[in-house]
Amino acid sequence: MSSIVVLSGSPSATSRTAALAGLLSERLRGHGHDLRLIHVRDLPAQALLHADFADPAIVDVTAAITAADGVVVASPVYKAAYTGLLKSLLDLLPQFALAGKTVLPVLTGGSPAHVLALDYALRPVLSSLGAHHVVPGWFVLDKHIEVSATGVVLHADSEKPLLSVVDTFAAVLDGAPATVPLAG
């Protein structure tokens, strides 16, 4: 059984991205993985803004990522990239914090034009942190995520392909070939 850290990079507690990160966490738990969901917004702002590497919360998150086999990085797209909040945490991680890890990037945004942030903003940072394998990520339109008191509902156009990507990530962590086909 693999251990996974899910990083939710949304600054809003009521964001669709945060809800989606929770849904993906449950899906991965269903595959039998140990999981820790970290909302970056809950980390001390002072530590993030002042690059306090020694802050106990930052040390704890760094240790969790170091110990994990896989990392899911979820963020809304702001200004054609992932959030500054997520960037502030990624900047505090050691140079090769993702070495030996499989990573799944997931972004949400208001327009299909934002999909490029996946490969041109987030993937290069994950690679520079030494990720062993960045699996194909996924972009979800905000309007395809409905959050209610009973949970998260994804639009059919997003649900099947996103869950297929998540299942592929889980399979790679379980040692399956990286070429697990996506659902069509």
C-alpha positions as CSV (number, residue, x, y, z in Angstrom):
1,M,0.0,0.0,0.0
2,S,1.4,3.4,-1.0
3,S,1.2,6.6,0.9
4,I,0.0,9.7,-0.9
5,V,0.0,13.4,0.1
6,V,-2.7,15.5,-1.6
7,L,-1.8,19.2,-1.7
8,S,-4.8,21.6,-2.1
9,G,-3.4,24.9,-3.2
10,S,-6.6,26.9,-3.1
11,P,-6.7,29.9,-0.7
12,S,-10.5,29.5,-0.2
13,A,-12.0,27.1,2.2
14,T,-15.1,26.9,0.0
15,S,-13.4,26.4,-3.3
16,R,-14.3,23.9,-5.9
17,T,-10.6,22.9,-6.1
18,A,-10.6,22.1,-2.4
19,A,-13.7,20.0,-2.8
20,L,-12.2,18.3,-5.8
21,A,-9.1,17.5,-3.8
22,G,-11.3,15.9,-1.1
23,L,-13.1,13.8,-3.7
24,L,-9.8,12.6,-5.3
25,S,-8.5,11.8,-1.8
26,E,-11.5,9.5,-1.2
27,R,-11.1,7.9,-4.5
28,L,-7.4,7.1,-3.7
29,R,-8.3,5.8,-0.3
30,G,-10.8,3.5,-2.1
31,H,-7.8,2.1,-3.9
32,G,-6.3,1.2,-0.6
33,H,-3.7,3.9,-0.3
34,D,-2.8,5.7,2.9
35,L,-3.6,9.4,2.4
36,R,-3.0,12.8,3.9
37,L,-4.9,15.8,2.5
38,I,-3.1,19.1,3.2
39,H,-4.8,22.4,2.6
40,V,-2.0,24.8,2.1
41,R,-4.3,27.6,3.2
42,D,-4.2,26.1,6.7
43,L,-0.4,26.4,7.1
44,P,0.9,29.5,9.0
45,A,0.9,32.5,6.6
46,Q,3.8,34.0,8.4
47,A,5.9,30.9,7.8
48,L,5.0,30.7,4.1
49,L,5.5,34.4,3.5
50,H,8.8,34.7,5.4
51,A,10.2,31.4,4.2
52,D,10.4,30.0,7.7
53,F,11.8,26.5,6.9
54,A,12.0,25.7,10.6
55,D,8.3,26.4,11.4
56,P,6.9,23.1,12.9
57,A,4.0,23.0,10.4
58,I,6.3,23.5,7.4
59,V,8.7,20.8,8.8
60,D,5.7,18.5,9.2
61,V,4.5,19.0,5.6
62,T,8.0,18.6,4.3
63,A,8.4,15.3,6.2
64,A,5.0,14.1,5.0
65,I,6.0,14.8,1.4
66,T,9.4,13.2,1.9
67,A,7.8,10.0,3.3
68,A,5.1,9.8,0.6
69,D,5.3,7.5,-2.5
70,G,3.0,9.8,-4.5
71,V,1.8,13.4,-4.4
72,V,-1.3,14.9,-5.9
73,V,-1.0,18.7,-6.5
74,A,-4.3,20.5,-7.0
75,S,-4.8,24.2,-7.6
76,P,-7.1,26.6,-9.3
77,V,-5.5,28.6,-12.1
78,Y,-4.9,32.3,-11.2
79,K,-3.2,34.6,-13.7
80,A,-2.4,31.7,-16.1
81,A,-0.6,29.6,-13.4
82,Y,-1.2,27.8,-10.2
83,T,-1.8,29.9,-7.0
84,G,0.8,31.9,-5.3
85,L,-0.2,30.2,-2.1
86,L,0.9,26.8,-3.6
87,K,4.0,28.4,-5.0
88,S,5.0,29.7,-1.5
89,L,4.9,26.1,-0.2
90,L,6.7,24.6,-3.2
91,D,9.4,27.2,-2.7
92,L,10.0,26.0,0.9
93,L,10.5,22.4,-0.1
94,P,14.0,21.0,-0.5
95,Q,15.5,21.1,-4.0
96,F,14.6,17.4,-4.7
97,A,11.6,17.0,-2.4
98,L,9.8,15.0,-5.1
99,A,12.7,12.7,-6.0
100,G,11.5,9.1,-6.4
101,K,7.9,10.1,-6.3
102,T,5.0,9.8,-8.7
103,V,3.1,13.1,-9.0
104,L,-0.4,13.9,-10.4
105,P,-1.1,17.5,-11.2
106,V,-4.7,18.7,-11.3
107,L,-5.9,22.2,-12.1
108,T,-9.2,23.9,-12.2
109,G,-10.2,27.0,-14.0
110,G,-12.9,29.1,-15.6
111,S,-11.9,28.7,-19.2
112,P,-10.4,26.0,-21.5
113,A,-7.7,28.5,-22.2
114,H,-6.3,27.8,-18.7
115,V,-5.5,24.2,-19.6
116,L,-2.0,25.3,-20.8
117,A,-1.1,26.1,-17.2
118,L,-0.9,22.4,-16.5
119,D,2.1,21.8,-18.9
120,Y,3.6,25.3,-19.0
121,A,3.4,26.4,-15.3
122,L,2.9,23.4,-12.9
123,R,4.6,20.5,-14.6
124,P,8.0,22.3,-14.9
125,V,8.0,23.1,-11.2
126,L,7.2,19.5,-10.3
127,S,9.9,18.2,-12.5
128,S,12.4,20.7,-11.1
129,L,11.6,19.3,-7.6
130,G,12.9,16.0,-8.9
131,A,9.6,14.1,-9.5
132,H,10.4,10.6,-10.7
133,H,7.3,10.5,-12.8
134,V,4.7,13.2,-13.4
135,V,1.7,11.3,-14.8
136,P,-0.6,13.0,-17.2
137,G,-2.6,15.5,-15.2
138,W,-6.0,16.8,-15.7
139,F,-7.7,20.2,-16.0
140,V,-11.3,20.6,-14.9
141,L,-13.6,23.5,-15.7
142,D,-15.0,25.2,-12.6
143,K,-18.5,24.9,-14.1
144,H,-18.0,21.1,-14.2
145,I,-17.7,21.0,-10.4
146,E,-20.8,21.3,-8.3
147,V,-20.4,21.4,-4.5
148,S,-23.4,20.8,-2.3
149,A,-24.1,19.8,1.3
150,T,-24.2,16.2,0.1
151,G,-20.8,16.2,-1.6
152,V,-19.2,16.9,-4.9
153,V,-20.7,16.2,-8.3
154,L,-18.7,16.3,-11.5
155,H,-20.2,17.0,-14.9
156,A,-20.1,13.9,-17.1
157,D,-17.6,15.6,-19.5
158,S,-15.1,15.8,-16.6
159,E,-15.9,12.9,-14.3
160,K,-15.0,9.9,-16.4
161,P,-11.6,11.3,-17.8
162,L,-10.6,12.8,-14.4
163,L,-11.3,9.6,-12.5
164,S,-9.5,7.6,-15.2
165,V,-6.4,9.8,-14.6
166,V,-6.7,9.3,-10.9
167,D,-7.0,5.5,-11.3
168,T,-4.0,5.5,-13.6
169,F,-2.0,7.4,-10.9
170,A,-3.1,4.8,-8.3
171,A,-2.1,2.0,-10.7
172,V,1.3,3.5,-11.3
173,L,1.9,3.7,-7.6
174,D,0.9,0.0,-7.4
175,G,3.5,-0.9,-9.9
176,A,1.4,-1.1,-13.1
177,P,2.9,0.2,-16.3
178,A,2.5,4.0,-16.9
179,T,0.6,3.3,-20.1
180,V,-2.7,2.4,-18.4
181,P,-5.3,3.5,-21.0
182,L,-7.5,6.4,-20.2
183,A,-11.3,6.0,-20.4
184,G,-12.7,7.4,-23.6
